[in-house]
């Protein structure tokens, strides 16, 4: 599954560490969520955590 996401540009794989990094394209999938409701709040919180914890690379 990660290979497919890598090929589509949603994640990048570091050749040295073999770890995957979320790309901006992957993070941007959630940008059009409704602003405030019960479903979007946990998703927005997770998205903020991704921005804080993972190095995000531009496509």
VENZIUR-V358249 format. One record per residue. RES is the residue in one letter. SS is DSSP state (h for helix, s for strand, l for the rest). PSI is psi in whole degrees, -180 to 180 (none if undefined). NEAR is the number of other C-alpha atoms within 8 Angstrom. Layout:
RES|SS|PSI|NEAR + RES|SS|PSI|NEAR
This chain:
X|l|-43|4 + X|h|-33|6 + X|h|-42|6 + X|h|-44|7 + X|h|-36|10 + X|h|-46|11 + X|h|-31|7 + X|h|-9|7 + X|l|12|11 + X|l|-24|13 + X|s|162|13 + X|s|147|11 + X|s|126|9 + X|l|125|9 + X|l|-30|6 + X|l|-54|4 + X|l|-15|5 + X|l|15|7 + X|l|154|7 + X|s|144|8 + X|s|136|12 + X|s|134|13 + X|s|168|14 + X|h|-36|11 + X|h|-41|10 + X|h|-42|10 + X|h|-36|12 + X|h|-11|7 + X|h|-29|7 + X|h|7|9 + X|l|-22|6 + X|l|21|5 + X|l|150|6 + X|l|148|6 + X|l|-53|5 + X|l|106|6 + X|l|174|7 + X|h|-32|6 + X|h|-41|6 + X|h|-27|11 + X|h|-50|9 + X|h|-34|8 + X|h|-44|9 + X|h|-38|9 + X|h|-44|8 + X|h|-40|8 + X|h|-43|10 + X|h|-41|8 + X|h|-37|8 + X|h|-44|9 + X|h|-35|9 + X|h|-34|6 + X|h|-31|6 + X|l|141|8 + X|l|124|7 + X|l|131|9 + X|s|143|9 + X|l|152|6 + X|l|none|6
